[in-house]
Amino acid sequence: MKAEQLSVFLENRAGRLAEVTHTLAEAGINIRALSLADTSDFGILRMIVCDHEKAKSVLKDKGFTLGRTSVVAVEVNDGPGGLDEVLQLVSRNGINVEYMYAFVQREGESAVMIFRFDKVDQAVEVLQANNFTIIPADRLCSK
């Protein structure tokens, strides 16, 4: 029930992000969700892509430094308190959110949040036990 996220380490200079997106576009790889964080020297682009093996290959061929991380995609009620409900549950269970970002869903009345938890397996168990929908990796790329 975990999804694989690619992290690309980028020098903080003009055009470097465009090199990543161009490389993926040329390879026919769709980016489904992303987050970009930066410091003065470098950035970390975190992405959920459709065909992460191919993405890893083409990005490595272009000289990018990559990391791989397990994340959890959770359906969250798209209304006041929806995100808070998840955060209160994991907090009560001693699970820390290291970072998170949103995923746009084309249909339905829920939002999807991508979470990086410090205790990924425990988070999945707790969320499922409390009737939260965890979106499997293969469904993140279905249309």
C-alpha positions in Angstrom: 0.0 0.0 0.0 3.0 2.2 -0.1 4.0 4.3 -3.2 7.5 4.9 -4.5 8.6 8.5 -4.6 11.6 9.7 -6.5 13.7 12.5 -5.1 15.9 14.4 -7.5 18.7 16.6 -6.0 19.1 19.7 -8.1 21.6 22.5 -8.1 19.8 25.7 -7.4 20.3 27.4 -10.8 18.1 28.5 -13.6 16.9 25.8 -16.0 17.9 22.8 -13.9 14.2 21.9 -13.0 13.3 22.3 -16.7 16.0 19.7 -17.5 14.2 17.2 -15.3 10.8 17.9 -16.8 12.1 17.8 -20.3 13.9 14.5 -19.8 10.8 13.0 -18.4 8.6 14.5 -21.2 10.9 13.1 -23.9 10.7 9.7 -22.3 6.9 9.8 -22.2 6.8 9.7 -18.4 3.9 11.4 -16.6 4.4 13.3 -13.3 1.4 12.7 -11.1 2.4 14.7 -8.0 5.4 16.7 -7.0 6.9 18.9 -4.3 10.0 21.2 -4.6 11.9 22.4 -1.6 15.0 24.4 -1.8 17.9 25.9 0.1 20.4 28.5 -1.2 22.6 25.8 -2.8 20.3 23.0 -3.9 16.7 21.8 -4.2 15.0 18.5 -3.7 12.3 17.6 -6.2 10.0 14.9 -4.9 7.8 13.2 -7.5 5.3 10.4 -8.0 5.7 9.3 -11.6 4.1 6.8 -13.8 6.9 4.3 -14.6 9.4 5.1 -11.9 11.9 2.5 -13.2 12.1 4.2 -16.6 12.2 7.6 -14.9 15.1 6.5 -12.7 17.0 5.2 -15.7 16.6 8.3 -18.0 17.3 10.7 -15.1 20.5 8.8 -14.1 21.6 8.8 -17.7 21.4 12.6 -17.7 23.5 12.7 -14.6 20.9 13.5 -11.9 21.4 12.2 -8.4 18.3 10.3 -7.2 16.8 8.9 -4.1 13.9 6.6 -3.5 11.4 6.8 -0.6 8.3 5.0 0.4 5.3 7.4 0.8 1.6 6.8 1.5 -1.2 8.3 -0.6 -4.3 8.9 1.5 -7.7 9.9 0.5 -8.8 12.8 2.7 -12.2 14.4 3.0 -12.1 17.6 0.9 -13.7 19.9 3.4 -13.0 21.6 6.7 -11.2 19.3 9.1 -10.4 16.6 6.5 -6.7 16.9 6.8 -6.9 17.5 10.6 -8.7 14.1 11.0 -5.7 12.3 9.5 -3.1 14.3 11.4 -4.9 13.9 14.8 -5.0 10.1 14.2 -1.4 9.7 13.4 -0.3 12.1 16.1 -2.3 10.1 18.7 -0.4 7.0 17.5 3.0 8.6 17.9 3.6 8.8 14.1 5.4 11.9 12.8 4.7 13.5 9.4 8.1 14.3 7.9 6.6 16.1 5.0 3.5 16.0 2.7 2.1 17.4 -0.5 -1.2 17.2 -2.4 -2.1 15.1 -5.4 -4.9 16.3 -7.8 -7.6 13.7 -8.3 -9.9 14.1 -11.3 -13.1 12.8 -9.8 -14.6 12.3 -6.5 -15.1 14.4 -3.4 -11.9 13.7 -1.7 -8.4 15.2 -1.9 -5.3 13.0 -1.9 -2.4 13.8 0.3 1.1 12.2 -0.2 2.6 11.6 3.3 6.1 10.7 4.3 5.8 9.2 7.8 8.7 8.3 10.1 6.9 5.0 10.7 5.4 4.1 7.3 4.2 0.6 8.0 2.6 1.6 11.3 0.9 4.6 9.6 -0.6 2.4 6.9 -2.0 0.0 9.6 -3.4 2.8 11.7 -5.0 4.6 8.8 -6.6 1.4 7.4 -7.8 0.3 10.8 -9.6 3.7 11.0 -11.2 3.3 7.5 -9.0 5.7 5.6 -8.4 4.8 2.0 -4.8 4.2 1.0 -4.3 4.6 -2.7 -2.1 1.9 -4.1 0.8 3.0 -6.3 -0.7 1.5 -9.5 -3.9 3.5 -9.0 -2.1 6.8 -8.7 -1.4 6.7 -12.4 -4.8 5.4 -13.6 -6.9 7.9 -15.4 
